[in-house]
């Protein structure tokens, strides 16, 4: 079985919509994220998760404006 090893920077590039190109046996391989969204949330609640900080920040600002007594709904400071 062949294995492609990616650095954290490579993974971050993929998550931000960029392509990562590796050469395997003289052939270039393009690694990218899927164009399709998952239909369901992952079944396992992993310790490390992918979160779109732009969307998360917008939700936090909305919550602070419309529900100031509840504090930040996201539970994170950005």
N, C-alpha and C positions, 0 to 999 in steps of 0.2 A: 504494500500500500504506500502511495506517495503522500507526503505531508508538506503543507505550505505553512511556514512559520511567519507570523506577522508581529511586528513590534506594536507597542501601545500607540505610537505615532501613526502607524499604518492603519490601525483600527479606528483611531480618531478621524483620519482622513476619509475613510470609507463612510463613517457615520455622518460626516459633514458633506457627503455627496461627491467626493472626489474619488478617482479611480486609483488603484494601486496595481502596478504592472511588475510582474516577476518573470524571470526566464527559467524555464524548466526544460532540461535536455535540448537547449538551443531553440526552444519555441516560447514566444512571449505569451503570457497568460494574464488576462485582465481580470482583476478581482474588484467587484463593486457590490453595493447593496441592491436588493431587489427593487424593482419598480413598483411592486405591489405591496400594499399594507397587509399585515396579518389580520385575519378575520376575528381572532380572539386573543385575549390576553394570555401571556405564558402561564402554564399551570403551576410552575414553581416560582416562588417569591425569592429570587436571587438577592444576595447581598449587594451586588453591583448591578445597577439597572441603567438603561438608556433613557434619558429624559431630555426633551427639547427645552432648553432653558428659556428660550424666547417665549414659548407658549406658557411655560410654568410661571414666568415672571408676569405675564399678562393676567393669568388667573389670580395670582397673588395680589396684584394691583386692584383688580376688579373686586376681590374679596375685601380688601382693606377699605375701598371706597363705599361699597354697599353694605358691608357687615363689619363695621369698625370694632364692635365689642367682641367679635369672635376671634380677632387676631388673624394672622395669616392662615388660610386654609391649607396651604401646601406644607406648612410646618417647617419650612426651610427659609433661611435668610439668604437673599441673593445679593 
